[in-house]
Amino acid sequence: MWFDTHCHMDAPEFADDLSLVLARAAEQGVTGILIPAVRVKDYEKVVSIVDQWSELIPQICFSLGVHPLYTNEAVESDIATTRDSIEKYIHHPRMVAVGEIGLDYFVDFLDNTKQEWFFEEQLKIARDFDLPIVMHVRKSQDQLLKRLRMIPVSGGIAHAFNGSFVQAENFLKLNFVFGFGGTITYDRSLQIKRLAKEYPIESYVLETDSPDIPPVWLMDEDHRRNEPAHLPRIAEVFARERSIDLETLAKANLDNIKRVLPRTRNFL
């Protein structure tokens, strides 16, 4: 059984064939998918996808939050809407975290003061509801750590992590695990491969970030859209890097998910 901890199944790239995408995932043994919302206006859509497809993907679940890349278009009242939505769905059996939230200092079009404010306010929501977070980490590791120490939460997933070993140690101390996906299949991803090899198996979860971060075997295709059906093959690469068998990796993935996202124990 495979669980993909990061899939944007509400993205427009899946609008025309979502049922086929999820069917392919199920055929490959992907029985769990976490869909992190990225904008307030997508919250209801994300929940409806989870409700509609829980029979085909029995461990499908969701989180709600405003992604840093969408903070330029967000308004202050989106924080109140997010808090109200979390309260509305807190008893939904498939609502597991606040996210995708975080900081992104890689792109240059963002208002950094604004994205930092949104991150801090959403940390307060996670703290108040005792929820973990699904966190976007891009060129922002130290600033994220600073704010996580100011506004502690129960932990969560550092999605697509690519920081230093010192930064990784600090995230681990705060009960975060690292999401590994398609980038581990790239020959040039030396730091990610080192992290995959050298940290304890308790430090990782698997993800695709569909429709983004295509694995290397899609890079020469005209249609590079990533999807959760690729997770088992990504897992094979990860397992080779760590010299472990797939059964051990699949079990560790689930154990780590249940530890950092405790509400998944309701259905895993």
KAHULIN-V89611 format. One line per field, one symbol per residue. phi: phi as a letter, one per 30 degrees, with the letter a starting at -180 (. if undefined). psi: psi as a letter, one per 40 degrees, with the letter a starting at -180 (. if undefined). A space follows every 50 residues. Layout:
phi = ???
psi = ???
This chain:
phi = .cbcdabcdddddcdcbeddddddddddidcbbccddbbedceddddddd ddcdddcdcdabbbacdedcddddbeddddddddddddcdcddccbaclc blbbcddccdddddddddddddddddddchcdbccdbbhbeddddedddd bdbdkkccdhdbcddddeeddddcicccdcbdddddedddddddeddcce ddcbbcachedchddedcdcddccedadddeedddddddddchbdddddd ddeddddddcbeddddbc
psi = hihheghgeeiddedefddddddddddeehehhhhhieideedddddddd ddeeddgefiiiihihideeddeiidedddddddddddedeheeheihih iaihedieeihdddddddddddddddddefiiihhhhhfedddddddddd giieaahghfhfaidddddddddefiihhhbddeehdegddddddddeii deeiiiidfheagiideedeidgehiieeedddddddddddefiiddddd dddddddddegdeeede.
